[in-house]
């Protein structure tokens, strides 16, 4: 039985959303749904739906944010994959019993969703977000 419902989104760190849209929107033809400032994470995010999933372009808005550090250290590119799950608490429990290293011991509660991250050391180098809709 799979604990994953679907790929919710793929997050890509970019230096400039406007420049990145020249590829994602203009060249690939993806529709820009919206651009949103997320002050709590110190980023601006462009949402580009693809079927039941999204590509999210993430641009840092402050020099000392985690995304800015990622960009300085690794350059633009894949930041994380996000999987939607039915029950994030049960999923976390299952992962912990299998010895999987998680970044958040408990899910982060946000309006309309809960989320948590799995450490890249447990996933062969990919930061994985788990996401549960709560509305």
N, CA, C and O atoms as a GROMACS GRO file, in nm:
protein
  540
    1UNK      N    1   0.084  -0.119   0.000
    1UNK     CA    2   0.000   0.000   0.000
    1UNK      C    3   0.088   0.125   0.000
    1UNK      O    4   0.176   0.140   0.085
    2UNK      N    5   0.065   0.212  -0.095
    2UNK     CA    6   0.144   0.334  -0.106
    2UNK      C    7   0.095   0.439  -0.008
    2UNK      O    8  -0.025   0.455   0.014
    3UNK      N    9   0.189   0.511   0.052
    3UNK     CA   10   0.154   0.620   0.141
    3UNK      C   11   0.145   0.752   0.064
    3UNK      O   12   0.103   0.854   0.119
    4UNK      N   13   0.185   0.749  -0.063
    4UNK     CA   14   0.188   0.868  -0.146
    4UNK      C   15   0.062   0.873  -0.233
    4UNK      O   16   0.028   0.776  -0.300
    5UNK      N   17  -0.007   0.988  -0.231
    5UNK     CA   18  -0.124   1.008  -0.316
    5UNK      C   19  -0.083   1.058  -0.454
    5UNK      O   20  -0.133   1.009  -0.556
    6UNK      N   21   0.008   1.156  -0.457
    6UNK     CA   22   0.052   1.213  -0.584
    6UNK      C   23   0.172   1.304  -0.559
    6UNK      O   24   0.204   1.336  -0.445
    7UNK      N   25   0.237   1.343  -0.668
    7UNK     CA   26   0.337   1.449  -0.660
    7UNK      C   27   0.258   1.579  -0.651
    7UNK      O   28   0.182   1.612  -0.742
    8UNK      N   29   0.276   1.653  -0.543
    8UNK     CA   30   0.206   1.780  -0.526
    8UNK      C   31   0.276   1.890  -0.604
    8UNK      O   32   0.213   1.963  -0.680
    9UNK      N   33   0.407   1.900  -0.584
    9UNK     CA   34   0.484   2.000  -0.659
    9UNK      C   35   0.632   1.966  -0.660
    9UNK      O   36   0.681   1.886  -0.580
   10UNK      N   37   0.700   2.029  -0.754
   10UNK     CA   38   0.845   2.024  -0.761
   10UNK      C   39   0.891   2.168  -0.748
   10UNK      O   40   0.850   2.254  -0.826
   11UNK      N   41   0.977   2.195  -0.649
   11UNK     CA   42   1.024   2.330  -0.623
   11UNK      C   43   1.162   2.350  -0.683
   11UNK      O   44   1.253   2.270  -0.662
   12UNK      N   45   1.176   2.458  -0.759
   12UNK     CA   46   1.301   2.490  -0.826
   12UNK      C   47   1.346   2.628  -0.780
   12UNK      O   48   1.271   2.726  -0.793
   13UNK      N   49   1.466   2.638  -0.727
   13UNK     CA   50   1.520   2.765  -0.682
   13UNK      C   51   1.573   2.841  -0.804
   13UNK      O   52   1.646   2.786  -0.887
   14UNK      N   53   1.534   2.968  -0.813
   14UNK     CA   54   1.578   3.053  -0.923
   14UNK      C   55   1.630   3.185  -0.868
   14UNK      O   56   1.592   3.227  -0.759
   15UNK      N   57   1.716   3.248  -0.944
   15UNK     CA   58   1.766   3.379  -0.904
   15UNK      C   59   1.662   3.487  -0.930
   15UNK      O   60   1.649   3.582  -0.853
   16UNK      N   61   1.586   3.472  -1.040
   16UNK     CA   62   1.489   3.572  -1.080
   16UNK      C   63   1.370   3.504  -1.146
   16UNK      O   64   1.386   3.441  -1.251
   17UNK      N   65   1.253   3.516  -1.086
   17UNK     CA   66   1.134   3.450  -1.140
   17UNK      C   67   1.103   3.498  -1.281
   17UNK      O   68   1.068   3.418  -1.367
   18UNK      N   69   1.116   3.628  -1.305
   18UNK     CA   70   1.088   3.681  -1.439
   18UNK      C   71   1.172   3.615  -1.546
   18UNK      O   72   1.121   3.578  -1.652
   19UNK      N   73   1.302   3.601  -1.520
   19UNK     CA   74   1.391   3.535  -1.616
   19UNK      C   75   1.356   3.388  -1.630
   19UNK      O   76   1.358   3.334  -1.741
   20UNK      N   77   1.324   3.321  -1.519
   20UNK     CA   78   1.291   3.178  -1.524
   20UNK      C   79   1.163   3.153  -1.603
   20UNK      O   80   1.150   3.050  -1.669
   21UNK      N   81   1.069   3.246  -1.595
   21UNK     CA   82   0.943   3.230  -1.668
   21UNK      C   83   0.964   3.230  -1.820
   21UNK      O   84   0.883   3.175  -1.894
   22UNK      N   85   1.074   3.291  -1.865
   22UNK     CA   86   1.103   3.288  -2.009
   22UNK      C   87   1.116   3.145  -2.059
   22UNK      O   88   1.082   3.116  -2.174
   23UNK      N   89   1.164   3.056  -1.974
   23UNK     CA   90   1.170   2.914  -2.011
   23UNK      C   91   1.041   2.842  -1.979
   23UNK      O   92   0.977   2.786  -2.068
   24UNK      N   93   1.002   2.843  -1.852
   24UNK     CA   94   0.889   2.762  -1.806
   24UNK      C   95   0.756   2.802  -1.869
   24UNK      O   96   0.675   2.716  -1.904
   25UNK      N   97   0.734   2.931  -1.883
   25UNK     CA   98   0.609   2.980  -1.939
   25UNK      C   99   0.619   2.997  -2.091
   25UNK      O  100   0.538   2.943  -2.166
   26UNK      N  101   0.718   3.072  -2.136
   26UNK     CA  102   0.727   3.106  -2.278
   26UNK      C  103   0.771   2.987  -2.364
   26UNK      O  104   0.710   2.961  -2.467
   27UNK      N  105   0.875   2.915  -2.322
   27UNK     CA  106   0.926   2.805  -2.404
   27UNK      C  107   0.843   2.677  -2.387
   27UNK      O  108   0.810   2.612  -2.486
   28UNK      N  109   0.810   2.641  -2.262
   28UNK     CA  110   0.735   2.517  -2.239
   28UNK      C  111   0.584   2.536  -2.246
   28UNK      O  112   0.509   2.439  -2.261
   29UNK      N  113   0.540   2.661  -2.235
   29UNK     CA  114   0.396   2.687  -2.246
   29UNK      C  115   0.316   2.662  -2.120
   29UNK      O  116   0.194   2.652  -2.125
   30UNK      N  117   0.384   2.652  -2.005
   30UNK     CA  118   0.310   2.634  -1.880
   30UNK      C  119   0.239   2.765  -1.845
   30UNK      O  120   0.290   2.874  -1.871
   31UNK      N  121   0.123   2.753  -1.787
   31UNK     CA  122   0.042   2.869  -1.749
   31UNK      C  123   0.084   2.918  -1.610
   31UNK      O  124   0.093   2.838  -1.516
   32UNK      N  125   0.111   3.045  -1.597
   32UNK     CA  126   0.142   3.104  -1.467
   32UNK      C  127   0.011   3.128  -1.394
   32UNK      O  128  -0.069   3.212  -1.434
   33UNK      N  129  -0.011   3.054  -1.286
   33UNK     CA  130  -0.134   3.069  -1.207
   33UNK      C  131  -0.128   3.194  -1.120
   33UNK      O  132  -0.222   3.274  -1.118
   34UNK      N  133  -0.015   3.210  -1.048
   34UNK     CA  134   0.002   3.328  -0.963
   34UNK      C  135   0.145   3.335  -0.913
   34UNK      O  136   0.220   3.237  -0.919
   35UNK      N  137   0.181   3.452  -0.865
   35UNK     CA  138   0.308   3.472  -0.795
   35UNK      C  139   0.271   3.522  -0.657
   35UNK      O  140   0.189   3.613  -0.642
   36UNK      N  141   0.330   3.462  -0.555
   36UNK     CA  142   0.294   3.492  -0.417
   36UNK      C  143   0.418   3.519  -0.333
   36UNK      O  144   0.517   3.445  -0.342
   37UNK      N  145   0.414   3.624  -0.253
   37UNK     CA  146   0.519   3.648  -0.154
   37UNK      C  147   0.489   3.562  -0.033
   37UNK      O  148   0.375   3.554   0.012
   38UNK      N  149   0.592   3.497   0.021
   38UNK     CA  150   0.579   3.416   0.141
   38UNK      C  151   0.680   3.470   0.242
   38UNK      O  152   0.791   3.418   0.254
   39UNK      N  153   0.642   3.577   0.315
   39UNK     CA  154   0.736   3.642   0.406
   39UNK      C  155   0.792   3.549   0.513
   39UNK      O  156   0.908   3.566   0.554
   40UNK      N  157   0.714   3.451   0.560
   40UNK     CA  158   0.764   3.361   0.664
   40UNK      C  159   0.882   3.278   0.617
   40UNK      O  160   0.968   3.240   0.697
   41UNK      N  161   0.889   3.250   0.486
   41UNK     CA  162   1.000   3.173   0.430
   41UNK      C  163   1.101   3.261   0.357
   41UNK      O  164   1.203   3.213   0.308
   42UNK      N  165   1.071   3.392   0.350
   42UNK     CA  166   1.160   3.490   0.284
   42UNK      C  167   1.180   3.457   0.137
   42UNK      O  168   1.292   3.461   0.085
   43UNK      N  169   1.068   3.424   0.069
   43UNK     CA  170   1.071   3.388  -0.072
   43UNK      C  171   0.951   3.445  -0.145
   43UNK      O  172   0.851   3.486  -0.084
   44UNK      N  173   0.963   3.447  -0.275
   44UNK     CA  174   0.854   3.472  -0.367
   44UNK      C  175   0.841   3.345  -0.449
   44UNK      O  176   0.941   3.288  -0.492
   45UNK      N  177   0.716   3.300  -0.472
   45UNK     CA  178   0.693   3.173  -0.541
   45UNK      C  179   0.599   3.193  -0.659
   45UNK      O  180   0.494   3.256  -0.646
   46UNK      N  181   0.638   3.140  -0.774
   46UNK     CA  182   0.551   3.138  -0.892
   46UNK      C  183   0.495   2.996  -0.904
   46UNK      O  184   0.569   2.898  -0.896
   47UNK      N  185   0.364   2.987  -0.922
   47UNK     CA  186   0.295   2.858  -0.930
   47UNK      C  187   0.255   2.830  -1.075
   47UNK      O  188   0.182   2.908  -1.136
   48UNK      N  189   0.303   2.718  -1.128
   48UNK     CA  190   0.275   2.679  -1.266
   48UNK      C  191   0.214   2.539  -1.265
   48UNK      O  192   0.288   2.440  -1.257
   49UNK      N  193   0.082   2.527  -1.274
   49UNK     CA  194   0.018   2.396  -1.270
   49UNK      C  195   0.058   2.309  -1.390
   49UNK      O  196   0.074   2.357  -1.502
   50UNK      N  197   0.074   2.179  -1.361
   50UNK     CA  198   0.101   2.077  -1.462
   50UNK      C  199   0.014   1.958  -1.425
   50UNK      O  200   0.051   1.879  -1.338
   51UNK      N  201  -0.101   1.942  -1.490
   51UNK     CA  202  -0.193   1.836  -1.453
   51UNK      C  203  -0.238   1.854  -1.309
   51UNK      O  204  -0.284   1.962  -1.272
   52UNK      N  205  -0.225   1.750  -1.228
   52UNK     CA  206  -0.262   1.755  -1.086
   52UNK      C  207  -0.149   1.805  -0.998
   52UNK      O  208  -0.162   1.808  -0.876
   53UNK      N  209  -0.038   1.844  -1.057
   53UNK     CA  210   0.079   1.887  -0.982
   53UNK      C  211   0.116   2.030  -1.021
   53UNK      O  212   0.046   2.094  -1.099
   54UNK      N  213   0.226   2.078  -0.966
   54UNK     CA  214   0.274   2.212  -0.998
   54UNK      C  215   0.426   2.214  -1.005
   54UNK      O  216   0.494   2.135  -0.940
   55UNK      N  217   0.476   2.305  -1.085
   55UNK     CA  218   0.615   2.346  -1.076
   55UNK      C  219   0.611   2.476  -0.996
   55UNK      O  220   0.534   2.567  -1.029
   56UNK      N  221   0.693   2.485  -0.893
   56UNK     CA  222   0.701   2.608  -0.814
   56UNK      C  223   0.841   2.666  -0.832
   56UNK      O  224   0.941   2.602  -0.800
   57UNK      N  225   0.845   2.789  -0.883
   57UNK     CA  226   0.971   2.860  -0.895
   57UNK      C  227   0.987   2.943  -0.769
   57UNK      O  228   0.901   3.024  -0.736
   58UNK      N  229   1.097   2.924  -0.698
   58UNK     CA  230   1.118   2.986  -0.567
   58UNK      C  231   1.236   3.082  -0.576
   58UNK      O  232   1.349   3.041  -0.605
   59UNK      N  233   1.209   3.209  -0.549
   59UNK     CA  234   1.312   3.314  -0.553
   59UNK      C  235   1.329   3.370  -0.413
   59UNK      O  236   1.231   3.408  -0.350
   60UNK      N  237   1.452   3.378  -0.363
   60UNK     CA  238   1.473   3.437  -0.231
   60UNK      C  239   1.442   3.586  -0.233
   60UNK      O  240   1.463   3.654  -0.334
   61UNK      N  241   1.391   3.636  -0.120
   61UNK     CA  242   1.363   3.780  -0.108
   61UNK      C  243   1.454   3.848  -0.006
   61UNK      O  244   1.454   3.971   0.005
   62UNK      N  245   1.531   3.768   0.068
   62UNK     CA  246   1.625   3.824   0.166
   62UNK      C  247   1.757   3.748   0.157
   62UNK      O  248   1.758   3.627   0.138
   63UNK      N  249   1.865   3.820   0.172
   63UNK     CA  250   2.000   3.763   0.160
   63UNK      C  251   2.028   3.653   0.262
   63UNK      O  252   2.104   3.561   0.234
   64UNK      N  253   1.969   3.662   0.379
   64UNK     CA  254   2.002   3.567   0.485
   64UNK      C  255   1.899   3.455   0.500
   64UNK      O  256   1.891   3.392   0.605
   65UNK      N  257   1.822   3.429   0.398
   65UNK     CA  258   1.724   3.320   0.404
   65UNK      C  259   1.790   3.187   0.368
   65UNK      O  260   1.899   3.184   0.311
   66UNK      N  261   1.723   3.079   0.402
   66UNK     CA  262   1.771   2.946   0.366
   66UNK      C  263   1.780   2.926   0.216
   66UNK      O  264   1.873   2.861   0.167
   67UNK      N  265   1.686   2.983   0.142
   67UNK     CA  266   1.687   2.971  -0.004
   67UNK      C  267   1.804   3.050  -0.063
   67UNK      O  268   1.865   3.006  -0.160
   68UNK      N  269   1.835   3.166  -0.005
   68UNK     CA  270   1.952   3.242  -0.051
   68UNK      C  271   2.079   3.162  -0.029
   68UNK      O  272   2.166   3.158  -0.116
   69UNK      N  273   2.091   3.099   0.086
   69UNK     CA  274   2.208   3.015   0.115
   69UNK      C  275   2.216   2.899   0.016
   69UNK      O  276   2.324   2.869  -0.036
   70UNK      N  277   2.103   2.835  -0.010
   70UNK     CA  278   2.098   2.725  -0.108
   70UNK      C  279   2.149   2.775  -0.243
   70UNK      O  280   2.230   2.708  -0.308
   71UNK      N  281   2.100   2.891  -0.286
   71UNK     CA  282   2.137   2.947  -0.416
   71UNK      C  283   2.287   2.979  -0.422
   71UNK      O  284   2.352   2.952  -0.523
   72UNK      N  285   2.341   3.036  -0.314
   72UNK     CA  286   2.484   3.066  -0.309
   72UNK      C  287   2.568   2.938  -0.313
   72UNK      O  288   2.669   2.932  -0.384
   73UNK      N  289   2.526   2.836  -0.237
   73UNK     CA  290   2.604   2.714  -0.225
   73UNK      C  291   2.592   2.622  -0.347
   73UNK      O  292   2.690   2.560  -0.389
   74UNK      N  293   2.472   2.614  -0.404
   74UNK     CA  294   2.447   2.513  -0.508
   74UNK      C  295   2.406   2.571  -0.642
   74UNK      O  296   2.408   2.501  -0.743
   75UNK      N  297   2.368   2.698  -0.644
   75UNK     CA  298   2.319   2.758  -0.767
   75UNK      C  299   2.173   2.723  -0.790
   75UNK      O  300   2.113   2.650  -0.710
   76UNK      N  301   2.116   2.774  -0.897
   76UNK     CA  302   1.975   2.746  -0.925
   76UNK      C  303   1.955   2.599  -0.959
   76UNK      O  304   2.045   2.532  -1.008
   77UNK      N  305   1.834   2.551  -0.931
   77UNK     CA  306   1.802   2.413  -0.965
   77UNK      C  307   1.702   2.353  -0.869
   77UNK      O  308   1.639   2.423  -0.789
   78UNK      N  309   1.688   2.221  -0.878
   78UNK     CA  310   1.590   2.149  -0.797
   78UNK      C  311   1.617   2.170  -0.648
   78UNK      O  312   1.729   2.148  -0.601
   79UNK      N  313   1.516   2.214  -0.576
   79UNK     CA  314   1.528   2.230  -0.431
   79UNK      C  315   1.465   2.111  -0.360
   79UNK      O  316   1.528   2.048  -0.275
   80UNK      N  317   1.339   2.079  -0.395
   80UNK     CA  318   1.275   1.964  -0.333
   80UNK      C  319   1.158   1.913  -0.416
   80UNK      O  320   1.104   1.982  -0.502
   81UNK      N  321   1.121   1.789  -0.387
   81UNK     CA  322   1.000   1.729  -0.442
   81UNK      C  323   0.901   1.717  -0.327
   81UNK      O  324   0.938   1.684  -0.215
   82UNK      N  325   0.775   1.745  -0.356
   82UNK     CA  326   0.672   1.736  -0.254
   82UNK      C  327   0.569   1.631  -0.292
   82UNK      O  328   0.512   1.634  -0.401
   83UNK      N  329   0.547   1.538  -0.199
   83UNK     CA  330   0.447   1.433  -0.218
   83UNK      C  331   0.329   1.459  -0.126
   83UNK      O  332   0.346   1.487  -0.007
   84UNK      N  333   0.210   1.450  -0.182
   84UNK     CA  334   0.090   1.462  -0.100
   84UNK      C  335   0.057   1.325  -0.040
   84UNK      O  336   0.060   1.223  -0.108
   85UNK      N  337   0.027   1.325   0.090
   85UNK     CA  338  -0.008   1.202   0.161
   85UNK      C  339  -0.146   1.217   0.224
   85UNK      O  340  -0.194   1.328   0.246
   86UNK      N  341  -0.208   1.104   0.252
   86UNK     CA  342  -0.340   1.104   0.313
   86UNK      C  343  -0.334   1.142   0.460
   86UNK      O  344  -0.415   1.221   0.508
   87UNK      N  345  -0.236   1.084   0.533
   87UNK     CA  346  -0.225   1.104   0.678
   87UNK      C  347  -0.078   1.127   0.713
   87UNK      O  348   0.000   1.032   0.724
   88UNK      N  349  -0.042   1.252   0.729
   88UNK     CA  350   0.100   1.286   0.750
   88UNK      C  351   0.152   1.234   0.883
   88UNK      O  352   0.269   1.196   0.893
   89UNK      N  353   0.068   1.231   0.986
   89UNK     CA  354   0.113   1.181   1.116
   89UNK      C  355   0.148   1.032   1.108
   89UNK      O  356   0.251   0.989   1.160
   90UNK      N  357   0.062   0.954   1.044
   90UNK     CA  358   0.089   0.811   1.028
   90UNK      C  359   0.210   0.788   0.938
   90UNK      O  360   0.290   0.697   0.961
   91UNK      N  361   0.223   0.871   0.835
   91UNK     CA  362   0.338   0.858   0.744
   91UNK      C  363   0.468   0.885   0.818
   91UNK      O  364   0.565   0.811   0.802
   92UNK      N  365   0.470   0.990   0.900
   92UNK     CA  366   0.591   1.020   0.980
   92UNK      C  367   0.624   0.906   1.074
   92UNK      O  368   0.740   0.867   1.087
   93UNK      N  369   0.524   0.853   1.140
   93UNK     CA  370   0.545   0.740   1.231
   93UNK      C  371   0.605   0.622   1.156
   93UNK      O  372   0.701   0.560   1.204
   94UNK      N  373   0.549   0.590   1.041
   94UNK     CA  374   0.600   0.478   0.961
   94UNK      C  375   0.746   0.502   0.920
   94UNK      O  376   0.828   0.412   0.930
   95UNK      N  377   0.777   0.623   0.875
   95UNK     CA  378   0.915   0.654   0.834
   95UNK      C  379   1.013   0.642   0.950
   95UNK      O  380   1.121   0.586   0.935
   96UNK      N  381   0.974   0.694   1.065
   96UNK     CA  382   1.062   0.688   1.182
   96UNK      C  383   1.088   0.544   1.224
   96UNK      O  384   1.200   0.511   1.263
   97UNK      N  385   0.986   0.458   1.218
   97UNK     CA  386   1.006   0.318   1.256
   97UNK      C  387   1.098   0.246   1.158
   97UNK      O  388   1.157   0.143   1.192
   98UNK      N  389   1.112   0.300   1.038
   98UNK     CA  390   1.202   0.242   0.939
   98UNK      C  391   1.341   0.307   0.943
   98UNK      O  392   1.426   0.276   0.860
   99UNK      N  393   1.362   0.397   1.041
   99UNK     CA  394   1.492   0.460   1.057
   99UNK      C  395   1.519   0.575   0.960
   99UNK      O  396   1.634   0.614   0.941
  100UNK      N  397   1.416   0.627   0.899
  100UNK     CA  398   1.431   0.738   0.804
  100UNK      C  399   1.450   0.867   0.884
  100UNK      O  400   1.375   0.894   0.979
  101UNK      N  401   1.548   0.945   0.846
  101UNK     CA  402   1.579   1.071   0.915
  101UNK      C  403   1.486   1.181   0.864
  101UNK      O  404   1.479   1.206   0.743
  102UNK      N  405   1.416   1.246   0.955
  102UNK     CA  406   1.327   1.355   0.919
  102UNK      C  407   1.381   1.486   0.974
  102UNK      O  408   1.454   1.486   1.073
  103UNK      N  409   1.346   1.595   0.910
  103UNK     CA  410   1.390   1.727   0.956
  103UNK      C  411   1.297   1.779   1.064
  103UNK      O  412   1.342   1.837   1.163
  104UNK      N  413   1.168   1.759   1.044
  104UNK     CA  414   1.068   1.802   1.142
  104UNK      C  415   1.012   1.680   1.213
  104UNK      O  416   0.955   1.592   1.150
  105UNK      N  417   1.029   1.674   1.345
  105UNK     CA  418   0.977   1.560   1.420
  105UNK      C  419   0.824   1.555   1.420
  105UNK      O  420   0.765   1.448   1.428
  106UNK      N  421   0.762   1.672   1.411
  106UNK     CA  422   0.616   1.683   1.402
  106UNK      C  423   0.584   1.770   1.282
  106UNK      O  424   0.663   1.858   1.246
  107UNK      N  425   0.468   1.747   1.219
  107UNK     CA  426   0.431   1.828   1.104
  107UNK      C  427   0.415   1.976   1.140
  107UNK      O  428   0.372   2.010   1.251
  108UNK      N  429   0.449   2.062   1.047
  108UNK     CA  430   0.426   2.206   1.061
  108UNK      C  431   0.283   2.233   1.016
  108UNK      O  432   0.244   2.195   0.906
  109UNK      N  433   0.205   2.297   1.101
  109UNK     CA  434   0.065   2.327   1.068
  109UNK      C  435   0.058   2.466   1.006
  109UNK      O  436   0.099   2.564   1.067
  110UNK      N  437   0.005   2.474   0.885
  110UNK     CA  438  -0.017   2.599   0.815
  110UNK      C  439  -0.163   2.604   0.773
  110UNK      O  440  -0.230   2.500   0.772
  111UNK      N  441  -0.215   2.720   0.737
  111UNK     CA  442  -0.354   2.726   0.693
  111UNK      C  443  -0.380   2.630   0.577
  111UNK      O  444  -0.318   2.641   0.471
  112UNK      N  445  -0.472   2.537   0.599
  112UNK     CA  446  -0.512   2.444   0.494
  112UNK      C  447  -0.421   2.326   0.469
  112UNK      O  448  -0.448   2.244   0.381
  113UNK      N  449  -0.311   2.314   0.546
  113UNK     CA  450  -0.220   2.204   0.521
  113UNK      C  451  -0.126   2.179   0.638
  113UNK      O  452  -0.106   2.264   0.725
  114UNK      N  453  -0.070   2.058   0.637
  114UNK     CA  454   0.039   2.021   0.726
  114UNK      C  455   0.153   1.978   0.637
  114UNK      O  456   0.132   1.922   0.529
  115UNK      N  457   0.276   2.004   0.682
  115UNK     CA  458   0.390   1.964   0.602
  115UNK      C  459   0.508   1.927   0.689
  115UNK      O  460   0.518   1.967   0.805
  116UNK      N  461   0.597   1.850   0.633
  116UNK     CA  462   0.720   1.810   0.699
  116UNK      C  463   0.823   1.774   0.592
  116UNK      O  464   0.788   1.753   0.476
  117UNK      N  465   0.948   1.766   0.631
  117UNK     CA  466   1.054   1.734   0.535
  117UNK      C  467   1.131   1.611   0.580
  117UNK      O  468   1.152   1.588   0.699
  118UNK      N  469   1.173   1.532   0.481
  118UNK     CA  470   1.260   1.417   0.502
  118UNK      C  471   1.402   1.461   0.465
  118UNK      O  472   1.423   1.522   0.360
  119UNK      N  473   1.497   1.429   0.549
  119UNK     CA  474   1.635   1.472   0.528
  119UNK      C  475   1.694   1.406   0.403
  119UNK      O  476   1.673   1.287   0.380
  120UNK      N  477   1.767   1.482   0.323
  120UNK     CA  478   1.828   1.426   0.201
  120UNK      C  479   1.923   1.309   0.226
  120UNK      O  480   1.947   1.229   0.136
  121UNK      N  481   1.978   1.298   0.347
  121UNK     CA  482   2.067   1.184   0.375
  121UNK      C  483   1.991   1.051   0.376
  121UNK      O  484   2.052   0.945   0.362
  122UNK      N  485   1.859   1.056   0.391
  122UNK     CA  486   1.779   0.934   0.388
  122UNK      C  487   1.718   0.908   0.251
  122UNK      O  488   1.654   0.804   0.230
  123UNK      N  489   1.737   1.001   0.156
  123UNK     CA  490   1.668   0.989   0.027
  123UNK      C  491   1.765   0.991  -0.091
  123UNK      O  492   1.725   1.021  -0.204
  124UNK      N  493   1.889   0.960  -0.067
  124UNK     CA  494   1.991   0.962  -0.172
  124UNK      C  495   2.009   1.102  -0.229
  124UNK      O  496   2.032   1.118  -0.349
  125UNK      N  497   2.000   1.204  -0.142
  125UNK     CA  498   2.037   1.339  -0.181
  125UNK      C  499   1.926   1.433  -0.220
  125UNK      O  500   1.953   1.548  -0.254
  126UNK      N  501   1.800   1.390  -0.217
  126UNK     CA  502   1.688   1.476  -0.256
  126UNK      C  503   1.610   1.517  -0.132
  126UNK      O  504   1.566   1.432  -0.054
  127UNK      N  505   1.592   1.648  -0.114
  127UNK     CA  506   1.504   1.695  -0.007
  127UNK      C  507   1.361   1.662  -0.047
  127UNK      O  508   1.317   1.698  -0.156
  128UNK      N  509   1.289   1.593   0.040
  128UNK     CA  510   1.152   1.551   0.013
  128UNK      C  511   1.059   1.615   0.115
  128UNK      O  512   1.081   1.606   0.236
  129UNK      N  513   0.956   1.679   0.064
  129UNK     CA  514   0.852   1.736   0.148
  129UNK      C  515   0.731   1.644   0.144
  129UNK      O  516   0.695   1.592   0.039
  130UNK      N  517   0.668   1.626   0.259
  130UNK     CA  518   0.540   1.556   0.266
  130UNK      C  519   0.435   1.659   0.301
  130UNK      O  520   0.460   1.751   0.379
  131UNK      N  521   0.318   1.643   0.244
  131UNK     CA  522   0.217   1.749   0.246
  131UNK      C  523   0.080   1.685   0.262
  131UNK      O  524   0.047   1.592   0.188
  132UNK      N  525   0.001   1.733   0.355
  132UNK     CA  526  -0.136   1.684   0.372
  132UNK      C  527  -0.230   1.803   0.370
  132UNK      O  528  -0.213   1.897   0.448
  133UNK      N  529  -0.328   1.799   0.283
  133UNK     CA  530  -0.432   1.903   0.284
  133UNK      C  531  -0.523   1.880   0.403
  133UNK      O  532  -0.558   1.766   0.434
  134UNK      N  533  -0.562   1.987   0.470
  134UNK     CA  534  -0.644   1.973   0.590
  134UNK      C  535  -0.781   2.038   0.576
  134UNK      O  536  -0.864   2.026   0.666
  135UNK      N  537  -0.806   2.107   0.466
  135UNK     CA  538  -0.939   2.169   0.444
  135UNK      C  539  -1.027   2.082   0.360
  135UNK      O  540  -1.141   2.118   0.332
   0.00000   0.00000   0.00000
